[in-house]
């Protein structure tokens, strides 16, 4: 795992990866900043309406001041994850050719499959996020819960995207994807630092790329 992390950090700081991250990440942030600027009051009212399980109105409003930015931040993370999954194929191939020149490219990632895996993970994330929202405000427990939830956004899409490119044997891919949850959680640590969160999705893909290919090369 140590060598996988070191290789991935080296790759993520390369000019081609930084260019991709800035384009996808800053574009996603700019999109949501504009939307929140236009609809923040309606968005905040929606969050307050969800918090009606809290018996005191003053507490509802207090929690909403924390919950609304957190939900907004999560929407940005979801968008970055989706766009990374859709547009990272060429970048992953370049990284693989640089590190593993003998590794064959099995086939191109099916757009439909990539979208399906990303949407499914996003839906699971949203449902669990809403269900577990009260626990997020518990010190330490909340941080662990969020780290796990963020990893859900990354795990299955990265397995599909990287696996489709390099591993056709499904049984082999299943064997190689052991530890994928840990990898996704490591990458999700970036989400605790605003702006650096734009690195999380592509870092997860690069981590998993090295994780599944190092055994063959």
C-alpha atoms as an extended CHARMM CRD file, in Angstrom:
* protein
*
       217  EXT
         1         1  UNK       CA              0.0000000000        0.0000000000        0.0000000000  PROA      1               0.0000000000
         2         2  UNK       CA              2.8570000000        2.3820000000        0.8390000000  PROA      2               0.0000000000
         3         3  UNK       CA              4.3690000000        2.0950000000       -2.6560000000  PROA      3               0.0000000000
         4         4  UNK       CA              0.9120000000        2.5280000000       -4.2100000000  PROA      4               0.0000000000
         5         5  UNK       CA              0.3670000000        5.7740000000       -2.2840000000  PROA      5               0.0000000000
         6         6  UNK       CA              3.8410000000        7.1240000000       -3.1540000000  PROA      6               0.0000000000
         7         7  UNK       CA              3.3740000000        6.3800000000       -6.8710000000  PROA      7               0.0000000000
         8         8  UNK       CA             -0.0770000000        7.9320000000       -6.8410000000  PROA      8               0.0000000000
         9         9  UNK       CA              1.1330000000       11.1130000000       -5.1200000000  PROA      9               0.0000000000
        10        10  UNK       CA              3.8930000000       11.4030000000       -7.7180000000  PROA      10              0.0000000000
        11        11  UNK       CA              1.3690000000       11.0260000000      -10.5480000000  PROA      11              0.0000000000
        12        12  UNK       CA             -1.1940000000       13.4170000000       -9.0990000000  PROA      12              0.0000000000
        13        13  UNK       CA              1.4060000000       16.1980000000       -9.0060000000  PROA      13              0.0000000000
        14        14  UNK       CA              2.2650000000       15.7930000000      -12.6960000000  PROA      14              0.0000000000
        15        15  UNK       CA              1.2360000000       18.6850000000      -14.9970000000  PROA      15              0.0000000000
        16        16  UNK       CA             -1.2760000000       16.6210000000      -17.0000000000  PROA      16              0.0000000000
        17        17  UNK       CA             -3.1130000000       15.4810000000      -13.8560000000  PROA      17              0.0000000000
        18        18  UNK       CA             -3.0660000000       18.9410000000      -12.2720000000  PROA      18              0.0000000000
        19        19  UNK       CA             -4.5270000000       20.4050000000      -15.4730000000  PROA      19              0.0000000000
        20        20  UNK       CA             -7.3270000000       17.8210000000      -15.4180000000  PROA      20              0.0000000000
        21        21  UNK       CA             -8.0380000000       18.4370000000      -11.7220000000  PROA      21              0.0000000000
        22        22  UNK       CA             -8.1880000000       22.2040000000      -12.0860000000  PROA      22              0.0000000000
        23        23  UNK       CA            -10.4680000000       21.9850000000      -15.1040000000  PROA      23              0.0000000000
        24        24  UNK       CA            -12.9350000000       19.5420000000      -13.5350000000  PROA      24              0.0000000000
        25        25  UNK       CA            -12.6820000000       20.7560000000       -9.9470000000  PROA      25              0.0000000000
        26        26  UNK       CA            -12.8040000000       24.4980000000      -10.4350000000  PROA      26              0.0000000000
        27        27  UNK       CA            -15.5090000000       24.1250000000      -13.0710000000  PROA      27              0.0000000000
        28        28  UNK       CA            -17.6900000000       22.1600000000      -10.6310000000  PROA      28              0.0000000000
        29        29  UNK       CA            -17.1060000000       24.6720000000       -7.8350000000  PROA      29              0.0000000000
        30        30  UNK       CA            -17.9340000000       27.6140000000      -10.1170000000  PROA      30              0.0000000000
        31        31  UNK       CA            -21.1620000000       25.9200000000      -11.2480000000  PROA      31              0.0000000000
        32        32  UNK       CA            -22.4390000000       25.3740000000       -7.7150000000  PROA      32              0.0000000000
        33        33  UNK       CA            -21.3270000000       28.7970000000       -6.4770000000  PROA      33              0.0000000000
        34        34  UNK       CA            -23.5070000000       30.3750000000       -9.1700000000  PROA      34              0.0000000000
        35        35  UNK       CA            -26.4640000000       28.0930000000       -8.3490000000  PROA      35              0.0000000000
        36        36  UNK       CA            -26.1770000000       28.6920000000       -4.6100000000  PROA      36              0.0000000000
        37        37  UNK       CA            -25.8630000000       32.4240000000       -5.1500000000  PROA      37              0.0000000000
        38        38  UNK       CA            -29.1400000000       32.3980000000       -7.0470000000  PROA      38              0.0000000000
        39        39  UNK       CA            -31.0960000000       29.8660000000       -4.9400000000  PROA      39              0.0000000000
        40        40  UNK       CA            -29.4760000000       29.7730000000       -1.4900000000  PROA      40              0.0000000000
        41        41  UNK       CA            -32.5680000000       30.8740000000        0.4530000000  PROA      41              0.0000000000
        42        42  UNK       CA            -34.7510000000       28.2010000000       -1.1760000000  PROA      42              0.0000000000
        43        43  UNK       CA            -32.0060000000       25.6120000000       -0.6360000000  PROA      43              0.0000000000
        44        44  UNK       CA            -31.6840000000       26.5330000000        3.0420000000  PROA      44              0.0000000000
        45        45  UNK       CA            -35.4610000000       26.3620000000        3.5120000000  PROA      45              0.0000000000
        46        46  UNK       CA            -35.4450000000       22.8620000000        2.0190000000  PROA      46              0.0000000000
        47        47  UNK       CA            -32.7720000000       21.7640000000        4.5060000000  PROA      47              0.0000000000
        48        48  UNK       CA            -34.7490000000       23.2640000000        7.4080000000  PROA      48              0.0000000000
        49        49  UNK       CA            -37.8870000000       21.4050000000        6.2740000000  PROA      49              0.0000000000
        50        50  UNK       CA            -35.9400000000       18.1270000000        6.3970000000  PROA      50              0.0000000000
        51        51  UNK       CA            -34.8350000000       18.9150000000        9.9500000000  PROA      51              0.0000000000
        52        52  UNK       CA            -38.4110000000       19.0860000000       11.2840000000  PROA      52              0.0000000000
        53        53  UNK       CA            -37.6350000000       16.0140000000       13.4190000000  PROA      53              0.0000000000
        54        54  UNK       CA            -35.8320000000       18.4240000000       15.7660000000  PROA      54              0.0000000000
        55        55  UNK       CA            -38.4330000000       19.5230000000       18.3540000000  PROA      55              0.0000000000
        56        56  UNK       CA            -37.2070000000       23.0980000000       18.8780000000  PROA      56              0.0000000000
        57        57  UNK       CA            -37.3600000000       25.6560000000       16.0820000000  PROA      57              0.0000000000
        58        58  UNK       CA            -34.3490000000       27.5730000000       17.3620000000  PROA      58              0.0000000000
        59        59  UNK       CA            -32.3030000000       24.3640000000       17.2160000000  PROA      59              0.0000000000
        60        60  UNK       CA            -33.5760000000       23.5910000000       13.6980000000  PROA      60              0.0000000000
        61        61  UNK       CA            -32.2950000000       26.9470000000       12.5130000000  PROA      61              0.0000000000
        62        62  UNK       CA            -28.9840000000       26.4860000000       14.2970000000  PROA      62              0.0000000000
        63        63  UNK       CA            -28.3910000000       23.0410000000       12.8260000000  PROA      63              0.0000000000
        64        64  UNK       CA            -29.4160000000       24.2710000000        9.3670000000  PROA      64              0.0000000000
        65        65  UNK       CA            -26.5660000000       26.8040000000        9.4330000000  PROA      65              0.0000000000
        66        66  UNK       CA            -24.2070000000       23.8370000000        9.6170000000  PROA      66              0.0000000000
        67        67  UNK       CA            -26.2160000000       21.3200000000        7.5790000000  PROA      67              0.0000000000
        68        68  UNK       CA            -26.9030000000       23.5690000000        4.5810000000  PROA      68              0.0000000000
        69        69  UNK       CA            -23.2170000000       24.3120000000        3.8510000000  PROA      69              0.0000000000
        70        70  UNK       CA            -22.3760000000       20.6410000000        4.4590000000  PROA      70              0.0000000000
        71        71  UNK       CA            -25.0180000000       19.4630000000        1.9800000000  PROA      71              0.0000000000
        72        72  UNK       CA            -23.8700000000       22.1050000000       -0.5150000000  PROA      72              0.0000000000
        73        73  UNK       CA            -20.2650000000       20.9540000000       -0.1020000000  PROA      73              0.0000000000
        74        74  UNK       CA            -21.3650000000       17.3600000000       -0.6830000000  PROA      74              0.0000000000
        75        75  UNK       CA            -23.1360000000       18.3600000000       -3.9010000000  PROA      75              0.0000000000
        76        76  UNK       CA            -19.8770000000       19.8430000000       -5.1650000000  PROA      76              0.0000000000
        77        77  UNK       CA            -18.0510000000       16.6150000000       -4.2720000000  PROA      77              0.0000000000
        78        78  UNK       CA            -20.6950000000       14.5370000000       -6.0890000000  PROA      78              0.0000000000
        79        79  UNK       CA            -20.3620000000       16.6840000000       -9.2100000000  PROA      79              0.0000000000
        80        80  UNK       CA            -16.5610000000       16.4120000000       -9.2270000000  PROA      80              0.0000000000
        81        81  UNK       CA            -16.8360000000       12.6330000000       -8.7980000000  PROA      81              0.0000000000
        82        82  UNK       CA            -19.2970000000       12.2900000000      -11.6770000000  PROA      82              0.0000000000
        83        83  UNK       CA            -17.2820000000       14.4470000000      -14.0860000000  PROA      83              0.0000000000
        84        84  UNK       CA            -14.0240000000       12.7180000000      -13.1380000000  PROA      84              0.0000000000
        85        85  UNK       CA            -15.5600000000        9.3140000000      -13.8330000000  PROA      85              0.0000000000
        86        86  UNK       CA            -16.8830000000       10.4780000000      -17.2210000000  PROA      86              0.0000000000
        87        87  UNK       CA            -13.7600000000       12.2250000000      -18.5110000000  PROA      87              0.0000000000
        88        88  UNK       CA            -10.7400000000       10.5250000000      -16.9190000000  PROA      88              0.0000000000
        89        89  UNK       CA            -10.2920000000        7.6490000000      -19.3890000000  PROA      89              0.0000000000
        90        90  UNK       CA             -7.6120000000        9.2690000000      -21.5600000000  PROA      90              0.0000000000
        91        91  UNK       CA             -5.7270000000       10.4440000000      -18.4870000000  PROA      91              0.0000000000
        92        92  UNK       CA             -5.7470000000        6.9760000000      -16.9000000000  PROA      92              0.0000000000
        93        93  UNK       CA             -4.4040000000        5.4490000000      -20.1210000000  PROA      93              0.0000000000
        94        94  UNK       CA             -1.5320000000        7.9640000000      -20.2060000000  PROA      94              0.0000000000
        95        95  UNK       CA             -0.6510000000        7.2500000000      -16.5750000000  PROA      95              0.0000000000
        96        96  UNK       CA             -0.7540000000        3.4880000000      -17.1840000000  PROA      96              0.0000000000
        97        97  UNK       CA              1.4740000000        3.7630000000      -20.2760000000  PROA      97              0.0000000000
        98        98  UNK       CA              3.9780000000        5.8610000000      -18.3360000000  PROA      98              0.0000000000
        99        99  UNK       CA              4.1790000000        3.4960000000      -15.3540000000  PROA      99              0.0000000000
       100       100  UNK       CA              3.3520000000        0.1470000000      -16.9790000000  PROA      100             0.0000000000
       101       101  UNK       CA              4.3390000000        0.3640000000      -20.6700000000  PROA      101             0.0000000000
       102       102  UNK       CA              3.7130000000       -3.3540000000      -21.2660000000  PROA      102             0.0000000000
       103       103  UNK       CA              0.1880000000       -3.2420000000      -19.8640000000  PROA      103             0.0000000000
       104       104  UNK       CA             -2.3910000000       -3.7620000000      -22.6550000000  PROA      104             0.0000000000
       105       105  UNK       CA             -5.5240000000       -1.6510000000      -22.8300000000  PROA      105             0.0000000000
       106       106  UNK       CA             -8.3660000000       -4.1650000000      -22.8220000000  PROA      106             0.0000000000
       107       107  UNK       CA            -11.1570000000       -1.9110000000      -24.0700000000  PROA      107             0.0000000000
       108       108  UNK       CA            -12.5750000000        1.5700000000      -23.7690000000  PROA      108             0.0000000000
       109       109  UNK       CA            -14.8340000000        2.3190000000      -20.8090000000  PROA      109             0.0000000000
       110       110  UNK       CA            -18.4980000000        2.0130000000      -21.7690000000  PROA      110             0.0000000000
       111       111  UNK       CA            -20.0570000000        5.4280000000      -21.1710000000  PROA      111             0.0000000000
       112       112  UNK       CA            -23.3810000000        3.9030000000      -20.1410000000  PROA      112             0.0000000000
       113       113  UNK       CA            -21.7340000000        1.6270000000      -17.6000000000  PROA      113             0.0000000000
       114       114  UNK       CA            -19.6780000000        4.4700000000      -16.1620000000  PROA      114             0.0000000000
       115       115  UNK       CA            -22.7320000000        6.7100000000      -15.8220000000  PROA      115             0.0000000000
       116       116  UNK       CA            -24.7290000000        3.8630000000      -14.2730000000  PROA      116             0.0000000000
       117       117  UNK       CA            -22.0490000000        3.0870000000      -11.6760000000  PROA      117             0.0000000000
       118       118  UNK       CA            -21.6600000000        6.7700000000      -10.8060000000  PROA      118             0.0000000000
       119       119  UNK       CA            -25.4030000000        7.4510000000      -10.5210000000  PROA      119             0.0000000000
       120       120  UNK       CA            -25.9340000000        4.3240000000       -8.4080000000  PROA      120             0.0000000000
       121       121  UNK       CA            -23.1500000000        5.3320000000       -6.0150000000  PROA      121             0.0000000000
       122       122  UNK       CA            -24.4730000000        8.9030000000       -5.8610000000  PROA      122             0.0000000000
       123       123  UNK       CA            -27.9930000000        7.6960000000       -5.0020000000  PROA      123             0.0000000000
       124       124  UNK       CA            -26.6710000000        5.4060000000       -2.2640000000  PROA      124             0.0000000000
       125       125  UNK       CA            -24.5800000000        8.2900000000       -0.9230000000  PROA      125             0.0000000000
       126       126  UNK       CA            -27.5490000000       10.6930000000       -0.8340000000  PROA      126             0.0000000000
       127       127  UNK       CA            -29.8900000000        8.1800000000        0.8320000000  PROA      127             0.0000000000
       128       128  UNK       CA            -27.3540000000        7.2140000000        3.4900000000  PROA      128             0.0000000000
       129       129  UNK       CA            -26.3600000000       10.8520000000        3.9690000000  PROA      129             0.0000000000
       130       130  UNK       CA            -29.9670000000       11.8410000000        4.6910000000  PROA      130             0.0000000000
       131       131  UNK       CA            -30.5120000000        8.8270000000        6.9370000000  PROA      131             0.0000000000
       132       132  UNK       CA            -27.3050000000        9.3610000000        8.9030000000  PROA      132             0.0000000000
       133       133  UNK       CA            -27.3640000000       13.1760000000        8.9690000000  PROA      133             0.0000000000
       134       134  UNK       CA            -28.0500000000       13.3650000000       12.7410000000  PROA      134             0.0000000000
       135       135  UNK       CA            -24.9660000000       11.2430000000       13.4930000000  PROA      135             0.0000000000
       136       136  UNK       CA            -22.7460000000       13.5930000000       11.5000000000  PROA      136             0.0000000000
       137       137  UNK       CA            -22.9970000000       16.1810000000       14.2770000000  PROA      137             0.0000000000
       138       138  UNK       CA            -21.5340000000       13.7680000000       16.8510000000  PROA      138             0.0000000000
       139       139  UNK       CA            -17.8060000000       14.5220000000       17.3870000000  PROA      139             0.0000000000
       140       140  UNK       CA            -15.4280000000       11.9180000000       15.9220000000  PROA      140             0.0000000000
       141       141  UNK       CA            -18.3170000000        9.5940000000       14.9810000000  PROA      141             0.0000000000
       142       142  UNK       CA            -19.5570000000       12.1670000000       12.4770000000  PROA      142             0.0000000000
       143       143  UNK       CA            -16.1280000000       12.4870000000       10.8560000000  PROA      143             0.0000000000
       144       144  UNK       CA            -15.8260000000        8.7170000000       10.4400000000  PROA      144             0.0000000000
       145       145  UNK       CA            -19.3560000000        8.4950000000        9.0150000000  PROA      145             0.0000000000
       146       146  UNK       CA            -18.6380000000       11.2390000000        6.4670000000  PROA      146             0.0000000000
       147       147  UNK       CA            -15.3620000000        9.6050000000        5.4420000000  PROA      147             0.0000000000
       148       148  UNK       CA            -17.1760000000        6.3400000000        4.7850000000  PROA      148             0.0000000000
       149       149  UNK       CA            -20.0100000000        8.0870000000        2.9040000000  PROA      149             0.0000000000
       150       150  UNK       CA            -17.5370000000        9.9530000000        0.7040000000  PROA      150             0.0000000000
       151       151  UNK       CA            -15.7790000000        6.6700000000       -0.0620000000  PROA      151             0.0000000000
       152       152  UNK       CA            -19.0760000000        5.2880000000       -1.4270000000  PROA      152             0.0000000000
       153       153  UNK       CA            -19.0040000000        7.9830000000       -4.1120000000  PROA      153             0.0000000000
       154       154  UNK       CA            -15.5820000000        6.8040000000       -5.2610000000  PROA      154             0.0000000000
       155       155  UNK       CA            -15.3680000000        3.0470000000       -4.7700000000  PROA      155             0.0000000000
       156       156  UNK       CA            -17.6500000000        1.4440000000       -7.3900000000  PROA      156             0.0000000000
       157       157  UNK       CA            -17.1220000000        4.0570000000      -10.1450000000  PROA      157             0.0000000000
       158       158  UNK       CA            -13.3390000000        3.8050000000       -9.8380000000  PROA      158             0.0000000000
       159       159  UNK       CA            -13.4860000000       -0.0050000000       -9.8700000000  PROA      159             0.0000000000
       160       160  UNK       CA            -15.6210000000        0.0980000000      -13.0100000000  PROA      160             0.0000000000
       161       161  UNK       CA            -13.5830000000        2.7620000000      -14.8310000000  PROA      161             0.0000000000
       162       162  UNK       CA            -10.1290000000        1.3410000000      -14.0920000000  PROA      162             0.0000000000
       163       163  UNK       CA            -11.2180000000       -2.2940000000      -14.2830000000  PROA      163             0.0000000000
       164       164  UNK       CA            -12.8980000000       -1.8600000000      -17.6700000000  PROA      164             0.0000000000
       165       165  UNK       CA             -9.7220000000       -0.4050000000      -19.1320000000  PROA      165             0.0000000000
       166       166  UNK       CA             -7.2200000000       -2.9530000000      -17.8700000000  PROA      166             0.0000000000
       167       167  UNK       CA             -8.8460000000       -6.1200000000      -16.4820000000  PROA      167             0.0000000000
       168       168  UNK       CA            -11.3040000000       -8.1620000000      -18.5590000000  PROA      168             0.0000000000
       169       169  UNK       CA            -11.3060000000      -11.2010000000      -16.2910000000  PROA      169             0.0000000000
       170       170  UNK       CA            -14.0690000000      -10.4360000000      -13.7660000000  PROA      170             0.0000000000
       171       171  UNK       CA            -12.8210000000      -12.9820000000      -11.2380000000  PROA      171             0.0000000000
       172       172  UNK       CA             -9.3420000000      -11.4740000000      -11.4090000000  PROA      172             0.0000000000
       173       173  UNK       CA            -10.7750000000       -7.9680000000      -11.0260000000  PROA      173             0.0000000000
       174       174  UNK       CA            -12.7850000000       -9.0960000000       -8.0010000000  PROA      174             0.0000000000
       175       175  UNK       CA             -9.6040000000      -10.4810000000       -6.4680000000  PROA      175             0.0000000000
       176       176  UNK       CA             -7.6150000000       -7.3310000000       -7.2220000000  PROA      176             0.0000000000
       177       177  UNK       CA            -10.2960000000       -4.9630000000       -5.8930000000  PROA      177             0.0000000000
       178       178  UNK       CA             -9.7850000000       -6.1670000000       -2.3370000000  PROA      178             0.0000000000
       179       179  UNK       CA             -8.8990000000       -3.1580000000       -0.2540000000  PROA      179             0.0000000000
       180       180  UNK       CA            -10.8370000000       -0.8150000000       -2.5520000000  PROA      180             0.0000000000
       181       181  UNK       CA            -12.8630000000        0.5840000000        0.3590000000  PROA      181             0.0000000000
       182       182  UNK       CA             -9.6520000000        1.4780000000        2.1880000000  PROA      182             0.0000000000
       183       183  UNK       CA             -8.2710000000        3.1010000000       -0.9660000000  PROA      183             0.0000000000
       184       184  UNK       CA            -11.4630000000        5.1210000000       -1.4490000000  PROA      184             0.0000000000
       185       185  UNK       CA            -11.3630000000        6.2730000000        2.1820000000  PROA      185             0.0000000000
       186       186  UNK       CA             -7.7120000000        7.3200000000        1.8540000000  PROA      186             0.0000000000
       187       187  UNK       CA             -8.5710000000        9.3970000000       -1.2050000000  PROA      187             0.0000000000
       188       188  UNK       CA            -11.6290000000       10.8170000000        0.5730000000  PROA      188             0.0000000000
       189       189  UNK       CA             -9.3790000000       12.3800000000        3.2150000000  PROA      189             0.0000000000
       190       190  UNK       CA             -8.8740000000       15.2000000000        0.6940000000  PROA      190             0.0000000000
       191       191  UNK       CA            -12.5360000000       16.1110000000        1.1870000000  PROA      191             0.0000000000
       192       192  UNK       CA            -11.8150000000       17.3730000000        4.6890000000  PROA      192             0.0000000000
       193       193  UNK       CA             -9.8480000000       20.2600000000        3.1910000000  PROA      193             0.0000000000
       194       194  UNK       CA            -11.8570000000       22.6590000000        0.9770000000  PROA      194             0.0000000000
       195       195  UNK       CA            -10.3160000000       23.1320000000       -2.4890000000  PROA      195             0.0000000000
       196       196  UNK       CA             -8.0890000000       20.0860000000       -1.9970000000  PROA      196             0.0000000000
       197       197  UNK       CA            -11.2810000000       18.0320000000       -2.2680000000  PROA      197             0.0000000000
       198       198  UNK       CA            -11.0040000000       18.4420000000       -6.0470000000  PROA      198             0.0000000000
       199       199  UNK       CA             -8.1200000000       15.9330000000       -5.8990000000  PROA      199             0.0000000000
       200       200  UNK       CA            -10.1070000000       13.1080000000       -4.2630000000  PROA      200             0.0000000000
       201       201  UNK       CA            -11.8310000000       11.3720000000       -7.2440000000  PROA      201             0.0000000000
       202       202  UNK       CA             -8.8600000000       11.2500000000       -9.6040000000  PROA      202             0.0000000000
       203       203  UNK       CA             -6.5250000000       10.3420000000       -6.7200000000  PROA      203             0.0000000000
       204       204  UNK       CA             -8.8140000000        7.3920000000       -5.9430000000  PROA      204             0.0000000000
       205       205  UNK       CA             -8.6760000000        6.2460000000       -9.5740000000  PROA      205             0.0000000000
       206       206  UNK       CA             -4.8820000000        6.5470000000       -9.7070000000  PROA      206             0.0000000000
       207       207  UNK       CA             -4.5250000000        4.7080000000       -6.3910000000  PROA      207             0.0000000000
       208       208  UNK       CA             -6.6830000000        1.8680000000       -7.6580000000  PROA      208             0.0000000000
       209       209  UNK       CA             -4.8670000000        1.8150000000      -11.0130000000  PROA      209             0.0000000000
       210       210  UNK       CA             -1.5610000000        1.1810000000       -9.2550000000  PROA      210             0.0000000000
       211       211  UNK       CA             -3.2410000000       -1.2430000000       -6.8620000000  PROA      211             0.0000000000
       212       212  UNK       CA             -4.5440000000       -3.5510000000       -9.5960000000  PROA      212             0.0000000000
       213       213  UNK       CA             -1.6730000000       -3.2290000000      -12.0880000000  PROA      213             0.0000000000
       214       214  UNK       CA              1.3810000000       -3.5590000000       -9.8410000000  PROA      214             0.0000000000
       215       215  UNK       CA              0.8700000000       -7.3410000000       -9.5950000000  PROA      215             0.0000000000
       216       216  UNK       CA              1.3550000000       -7.7640000000      -13.3430000000  PROA      216             0.0000000000
       217       217  UNK       CA              4.2750000000       -5.4000000000      -13.8240000000  PROA      217             0.0000000000
